[in-house]
């Protein structure tokens, strides 16, 4: 008896130890999630790695670690964690998208393309991300072409200045090199590195030997507990604009703004927030034009093309700024455009991960000729598969300059590099000699005027068939195409005996809606976007070329008692209020009812079988009624709608075991009652 009691006691102690360990791991995991939500990515990584080691929530923990590395700009480190997250069943629709860009940063281009194709095939609802994914597929195909670009650049790491920390965003003023560096005492919880400050150091006679111990640029532009970077000066050098943020007063990327200071009485004045900043957005990377009358800056404020965009605002003689204007889709993409700089040639240089490039951020130059803007990648060795950004020229001849990069072979995180363009000052004969160098020689660069832009005419055509097995090609269907932003009819046609329709003209970057009508079938709308489908200049081989996109459209027969499942209608646990993601899907049903004004429907809600029958009946009825009430608020007559909750009485999978199987049972449907 004593022996059995003793063994039972040991088992109890062991069980308690296991439960304690589980509770401890769960607590650490929750701490990691909270730190992730607060943007404390380095701290989050430590806690989440502890959870992974204990085998806890492997899918979500690995994904949040990967996201932490991505959000703190350490893409390459995120790769194995995205892979493990996907292997452990993470279902976040953005996972393949983010994984693809991490793979690209690691130089795994084929694998990155495969993940992007997987993401696009999932029919994502995020329009901006879809456009970026489509553009990135073009970019991955263009990498070989970009790598063969002729350059005459020589680059050198400023080894006497750079450290194991980050040095970046150089700016040349008088005899000083001004830059940002992670040299403050306060640690930035986002990436675990010291906060950034603005410093200066004297330029060496041999500019690529610049280094030594830098000093703080100005006490007025130096606060210990914040990040400060990216200076730009007016032409007279007496006004400076810079970025300051991450104070902890605001959450996330909204906590960065632009400040202005003036040089008076031999010192810089206390900086003041300038009105072009949006308190609810990230605003940074300021750059004055050569005359100091235009301020370029970057922002992720609403209404942009996507990601971080470049904006401009005029400044008058009294220092007042005009309303900021987005630089448009020629320059901005669904990705990020940052670190603008107006060179001595009056051209706009900037970094982007949205235009075809070798890595995360590449350096580009925008040229305007006869009202048309062309974008040119500066090529290797200035660009690499890592972040390359913050270019400035040292001289008016544009022979020498500096830029930032976190490429392999540097001294730390971001380093400052010096560059020399060996083609500057050479005559045509000397350049011809350089042209004879091998393609992989880093001193080759295309010189002369940029090529004229090549024009692509885009068109849309397709087929219409019944949504049946076997499908029948449908003739006499009326097809109308509308340009959404202008709410204008672009074209109209009728399908032929082979179900063929077209051809309609399209414009780059526009969103369209196809309206298809045929007697005996449900009138439907089908979206089509040109987002991400424009052919980059690098692939355009002729001055003018035509490209036609083809779509295969299917129509459903109009029949009483025909039922359709509404995808992605989710409710919070035990609740029936309409969430924002469900509203998006219900809006599609609203459009169907508007396009088919004689149709009346039953909208039904179904639950899984994990609660009592009476509870599920009540919950499903409430959910169905909430959906109907929402649809009525959108202008649909309530007489056309009946709400019906079926609870668990119509299970698709009767012995559901997995969450995915339960989700198939928890569905929302509509059934045609009359037409």
Secondary structure, DSSP 8 states (H G I E B T S, - for coil): -HHHHHHHHHHHHHHHHHHHHHHHHHHHHHHHHHHHHTT-HHHHHHHHHHHHHTT-SHHHHHHHHHHHHHHTT-HHHHHHHHHHHHHTT---TTHHHHHHHHHHHTT-HHHHHHHHHHHHHT--S-HHHHHHHHHHHHHHHHHHHHHT----EEEEE-TTT--SS-EEEEEEETTEEEEEES-SSSB-TTTSSB--EEEEEE--SSGGG--S--EES-GGG--TTSEEEEEEE-TTS-EEEEEEE--SSS-GGG-EEEEEEEEETTEE---EE-TT--TTSBEEEEEE-TTSSEEEEEE--TTSSSSSEEEEEEB-TTS-B---EE--TTT--SS-EEEEEE-TTS-EEEEESSSS-SSSSEEEEEEEETTEEEEEE--TTT--SS-EEEEEESSTTSSEEEEEE--TTSSSSSEEEEEEETTTT--HHHHHHHHTS-TT-TT----SS-----EEEEEEEEEEEESSSS--B--S-EEEEEETTTTEEEEEEE--TTSEEEEEEE-TT-EEEEEEE-TTB--EEEEEE-TTTS--GGG--SSEEEEEEEEEEEE-B--TT-EEEETT----TT--S--HHHHHHHHHHHHHHHHSTT-EEEEEEE--SSS-HHHHHHHHHHHHHHHHHHHHHTT--GGGEEEEEEETTT-SSTT--SHHHHHHHS-EEEEEEE-
